[in-house]
Amino acid sequence: MTPAAASRIAVVTGASSGIGAATARQLAAEGYRVVLTARRKDRIEALAEEITTAGGQATAYTLDVTDRTAVDEFASAFKTIGVLVNNAGGALGADPIATGDPAQWRQMYETNVIGTLNITQALLPALTASGDGTVVVLSSTAGHGTYEGGGGYVAAKHAEHVLAETLRLEIVGTPVRVIEVAPGMVKTEEFALTRFGGDSDKAAKVYAGVAQPLTADDVAETITWAVTRPSHVNIDLLVVRPRAQASNTKIHREL
């Protein structure tokens, strides 16, 4: 489905790598002008150039979604946008509750939850003004079930799920959909490595024996499919896992 003229702009947060970058590429291929936001300027500028070279439209904008002043300044540039993909987030640490680092918990909450709140609040008027807006919240299966060693991330993703669910209730009747996509095990170049502070051995163990975890492209395709449904169709919640993962704690490993 080709987006209408008033809603051809799609903002993607956390677009410097992984799912965010893959989603930006796929939305651009569907005819959206994508606005790439992330803290790493060099990454998003390179991606914008890549998309433009391939015939798409892309603009890079350096942004930290936890900085409300910067978010409001960014939002002032848009009178209408069609799509907001809240992808910025991430996990830090895998310690049990008894020894978890409060600073890591706070950082995860600030990025996953407050960051999503900031950019959604700031862009909601522009999304509404488009007459056909879509808010995507990229949560996680961690937002729908717990697992040991994941308390801080699980808490943040549960909050992000509730944010999406509540927003949908509060804006019903307006021309804006709220879609939540909750991926399970996704193997990207940075997620697990960041979680374990750059420890490549610990990061590798997350995926050990799993023949085919999801890829960033798999999740991006799911997001793009949901966004490009007809305007009256809202995909409230879409949980996507690899076949080898039955739950957050039940994973088939070929060891």
C-alpha positions in Angstrom: 0.0 0.0 0.0 1.5 3.4 -1.0 1.2 5.9 1.8 -1.0 8.9 1.3 0.8 12.2 0.7 -0.1 13.6 4.2 1.4 10.6 5.9 4.4 9.8 3.9 6.9 10.7 6.6 8.0 7.9 9.0 10.2 8.7 12.0 12.3 5.8 13.3 14.1 6.1 16.6 17.2 4.0 17.3 17.9 3.8 13.6 21.7 3.5 13.8 21.7 -0.3 13.8 19.8 -3.5 14.1 16.0 -3.5 13.9 15.8 0.3 13.6 18.1 0.5 10.6 16.3 -2.5 8.9 12.9 -0.9 9.5 14.1 2.3 8.0 15.2 0.5 4.9 12.0 -1.4 4.5 9.7 1.6 5.1 11.8 3.6 2.5 11.3 0.8 0.0 7.5 1.1 0.6 7.6 4.7 -0.4 8.0 6.5 2.9 10.4 9.4 3.5 12.2 8.1 6.5 13.6 10.3 9.3 16.4 8.4 11.0 17.1 9.4 14.6 19.8 8.0 17.0 22.7 9.3 19.0 25.3 8.1 16.6 25.5 10.7 13.9 27.9 8.9 11.6 25.8 5.7 11.5 22.5 7.4 10.6 24.1 9.7 8.1 25.7 6.6 6.4 22.3 4.9 6.4 20.5 7.9 5.0 23.1 8.0 2.1 22.6 4.3 1.5 18.8 4.7 1.3 19.0 7.7 -0.9 21.5 6.0 -3.3 19.0 3.1 -3.6 16.3 5.5 -4.7 14.6 6.2 -1.4 14.2 9.3 0.7 15.9 9.6 4.0 17.1 12.3 6.4 19.4 11.8 9.4 18.8 13.7 12.7 21.0 13.1 15.7 18.7 12.7 18.7 18.7 11.3 22.3 15.1 10.4 23.0 15.7 10.8 26.8 16.5 14.5 26.3 13.0 16.1 26.3 14.3 19.5 25.2 16.0 18.0 22.2 12.9 15.9 21.4 10.6 18.9 21.5 13.0 20.8 19.2 13.0 17.9 16.8 9.2 17.7 16.8 8.8 21.4 16.0 10.1 20.6 12.5 7.0 18.5 11.7 3.4 19.7 11.1 2.3 16.2 10.0 3.9 12.8 10.0 2.4 9.5 9.2 4.4 6.9 11.2 6.4 6.9 14.4 8.4 3.8 15.1 9.6 3.7 18.8 12.5 1.4 18.5 15.2 3.1 20.7 15.8 1.0 23.8 18.0 -1.9 24.9 18.9 -4.2 27.8 21.8 -3.8 30.3 23.0 -6.6 32.5 21.5 -10.0 33.5 21.9 -9.9 37.3 19.3 -11.3 39.7 17.2 -8.8 41.6 19.4 -9.3 44.7 22.4 -7.9 43.0 21.1 -5.8 40.1 22.6 -2.4 39.4 20.0 0.4 40.1 21.9 2.6 37.6 21.3 0.1 34.8 17.7 -0.3 35.8 17.2 3.5 35.7 19.0 3.7 32.3 16.8 1.0 30.8 13.6 2.6 32.1 14.7 6.1 30.8 15.5 4.8 27.3 12.8 2.2 26.8 9.9 3.9 28.6 10.6 7.6 29.1 12.2 7.9 25.7 9.1 6.3 24.1 6.9 8.6 26.1 8.9 11.7 25.1 8.9 11.2 21.4 5.3 9.9 21.3 4.0 12.9 23.3 6.0 15.4 21.1 4.9 13.9 17.8 1.3 13.0 18.6 -0.1 16.3 17.3 1.6 15.9 14.0 0.5 12.3 13.7 -3.1 13.3 14.4 -2.9 16.2 12.0 -1.9 13.8 9.2 -5.4 12.3 9.4 -3.9 8.8 9.2 -1.2 8.3 11.8 0.4 5.2 13.2 2.4 4.8 16.4 4.5 1.7 16.6 5.9 0.6 20.0 8.6 -2.0 19.6 8.4 -3.8 23.0 9.5 -7.4 23.5 8.3 -10.8 24.7 10.0 -9.6 27.9 7.0 -7.2 28.2 4.7 -10.2 28.4 6.5 -12.7 30.5 9.3 -12.8 33.1 12.6 -14.7 33.3 15.4 -15.0 35.8 18.2 -12.4 35.4 16.0 -10.1 33.4 14.2 -8.1 36.1 15.3 -4.6 35.0 14.7 -5.2 31.3 11.4 -7.1 31.9 10.1 -4.3 34.1 10.9 -1.6 31.5 9.3 -3.6 28.7 6.2 -4.4 30.7 5.9 -0.6 31.2 6.4 0.0 27.5 3.6 -2.5 26.8 1.3 -0.7 29.2 2.1 2.6 27.6 1.0 1.3 24.2 -2.1 -0.3 25.6 -3.1 2.8 27.6 -2.4 5.2 24.7 -4.7 3.1 22.4 -7.5 3.5 24.9 -7.0 7.2 25.4 -6.9 8.2 21.7 -9.6 5.9 20.3 -11.7 7.9 17.9 -8.7 9.9 16.6 -7.1 9.0 13.3 -4.1 7.4 14.9 -3.4 3.7 15.4 -1.2 2.2 18.1 0.6 -1.0 17.1 2.8 -3.0 19.5 5.3 -5.5 18.0 6.9 -7.8 20.6 9.9 -9.8 19.3 11.4 -12.8 21.0 15.0 -13.9 20.4 16.5 -11.6 17.7 20.2 -11.9 16.8 21.6 -8.5 15.9 25.2 -7.2 15.9 24.8 -5.2 19.1 21.9 -6.2 21.4 23.4 -9.0 23.5 26.9 -7.5 23.2 25.6 -4.3 24.8 23.7 -6.1 27.4 26.8 -7.9 28.6 29.1 -4.9 28.5 31.0 -6.0 25.4 31.7 -9.5 26.6 31.4 -11.5 23.3 31.5 -14.9 25.0 28.5 -14.1 27.2 26.7 -12.6 24.2 27.4 -15.7 22.1 25.9 -18.0 24.7 22.5 -16.3 24.3 22.2 -17.8 20.8 24.2 -20.9 21.3 22.6 -23.9 19.6 19.7 -21.9 18.2 19.7 -22.7 14.5 17.7 -19.7 13.3 17.0 -16.9 15.7 15.1 -14.0 14.3 17.0 -11.4 12.3 16.6 -7.6 12.3 15.1 -8.0 8.8 12.5 -10.4 10.1 11.3 -7.9 12.7 11.5 -5.0 10.3 9.3 -6.9 7.8 6.8 -7.6 10.6 6.7 -3.9 11.5 6.4 -2.8 7.9 3.5 -5.2 7.3 1.6 -3.9 10.3 2.1 -0.3 9.3 1.0 -0.8 5.7 -2.3 -2.5 6.6 -5.4 -0.4 5.5 -6.1 2.5 7.8 -9.0 0.9 9.5 -7.0 -2.2 10.5 -5.1 -2.0 13.7 -2.7 -4.7 14.7 -2.9 -4.1 18.5 -0.2 -6.6 19.4 1.9 -8.9 17.3 4.3 -11.3 19.1 6.9 -12.8 16.8 9.5 -15.4 17.9 11.8 -17.9 16.1 10.3 -21.4 15.7 12.9 -22.7 18.2 11.6 -20.4 21.0 8.3 -21.5 22.6 8.6 -18.9 25.5 11.1 -16.7 27.2 12.4 -19.7 29.1 11.7 -22.6 26.6 14.2 -22.6 23.8 15.3 -25.5 21.6 19.1 -25.7 21.4 21.0 -28.1 19.2 24.1 -28.6 21.3 
